[in-house]
């Protein structure tokens, strides 16, 4: 559905997006994840033809976004960040205007379709209200209804749950999951739990580059095997740390702190695929140290995110 | 064309649904009334070669109206879309920058034309109460409204350009006002200094002086050179506006 090749956007002095390539297949719900300023909005603007890339191409449903711009735009429902709307228009009036603009025939067809999307997004009760008086949650839904109105194959949503309260977030998420059954969805967010709950696949970008791509579960599994082991040993923290450093292979980092009662808490990070628990146990046995805890922390997507995006900063 | 009509309808509604529209309409009617009154008083005092129509339009009151209208009707057009961010939703829908620019321009022109309609009432009411004794030469009427319309096209296109350059309506309004006044002053200066200039330059000065244009047209002479001048500058400003709106899409 989306086929982005080598997208680059350079502004005077800095590169917002750098050689980004990815594909999104029909029917997928893909989360676009990255810290603030990672290039998410810039990328989405290039996908929707609002900004031209400095180099690279985007094809939506087979149409080049700049060569066949109008045709590509007909396949996209886009909700920009902060949901810009005309405050002086009423909800139904606005949706009818947008529906006609996006090619729905005036009169009965547009009225019918607007009724459907208002029902779907829970806007029926506020249909006569001016957009200016709506709460943030309702504005967000009007934006979503606008994105949906021409029944596009692809929905591109820039931070759809930004600024909503937990109940509203839950509603919008439910809506997106339902939409995902019939549409392809690309949504950006920096809320990790959102991606874990709604998306089939995650693209993590940082500094304008693609850092990781995969199912949320696979990504956290990757980190898990490269994960962290916590051991609580009755020993001097420094001695314990040195002994572990000496014997564990594929070690990345050891961190030991002392706990009351002569205990040491050692946190061990290793390369992917290494499980240091047996080695640690053997060290403890040979040194005659008592072990009261030896466990692996399962990584959440948050760990993946921090791991991937912090590497660059360090 | 369909897209143009949808956008045009929305813009036109935005004009007529807003209270500002009626304030502007009221203001223009009051100023027209003063212009008309001044014209009648002038003709009462002394004999003149010009008609009632001529002295209504070729007067300081007319210029007051003229300067006030354009910033008020054009400042909102693009600046507000930019401020709200709705330019992004418009230009990611199947809408071209040309459709956007021409629809906004056309709606503003229609609104502008409507602003001048009530001024016709003055003339016809006057003719009615004087039982036809008042002289309303059709040439002067047609000429006056033609030049007012042509100058309107030019200034509205200028206002569109100013509005497309900023997200602040005040800046757009002041820019439009400034350039409308500069254009007027250039013409005024040229007409005044004409006597000092070599006769060969006279034609050049006449070409861009709005003061001369107004005098010619209100006397009932339709000068196509002036019409071509305003029409071509309007097109130029609209092309520039289009370039500004499309500017994000320029590929480096």
Boltz contact constraints between the chains, C-beta under 6 A:
constraints:
  - contact:
      token1: [A, 48]
      token2: [B, 92]
      max_distance: 6.0
  - contact:
      token1: [A, 50]
      token2: [B, 88]
      max_distance: 6.0
  - contact:
      token1: [A, 50]
      token2: [B, 92]
      max_distance: 6.0
  - contact:
      token1: [A, 51]
      token2: [B, 248]
      max_distance: 6.0
  - contact:
      token1: [A, 52]
      token2: [B, 249]
      max_distance: 6.0
  - contact:
      token1: [A, 52]
      token2: [B, 251]
      max_distance: 6.0
  - contact:
      token1: [A, 54]
      token2: [B, 252]
      max_distance: 6.0
  - contact:
      token1: [A, 70]
      token2: [B, 94]
      max_distance: 6.0
  - contact:
      token1: [A, 73]
      token2: [B, 94]
      max_distance: 6.0
  - contact:
      token1: [A, 74]
      token2: [B, 94]
      max_distance: 6.0
  - contact:
      token1: [A, 78]
      token2: [B, 92]
      max_distance: 6.0
  - contact:
      token1: [A, 80]
      token2: [B, 88]
      max_distance: 6.0
  - contact:
      token1: [A, 84]
      token2: [B, 84]
      max_distance: 6.0
  - contact:
      token1: [A, 84]
      token2: [B, 85]
      max_distance: 6.0
  - contact:
      token1: [A, 84]
      token2: [B, 86]
      max_distance: 6.0
  - contact:
      token1: [A, 84]
      token2: [B, 89]
      max_distance: 6.0
  - contact:
      token1: [A, 97]
      token2: [B, 10]
      max_distance: 6.0
  - contact:
      token1: [A, 100]
      token2: [B, 6]
      max_distance: 6.0
  - contact:
      token1: [A, 101]
      token2: [B, 6]
      max_distance: 6.0
  - contact:
      token1: [A, 101]
      token2: [B, 93]
      max_distance: 6.0
  - contact:
      token1: [A, 102]
      token2: [B, 93]
      max_distance: 6.0
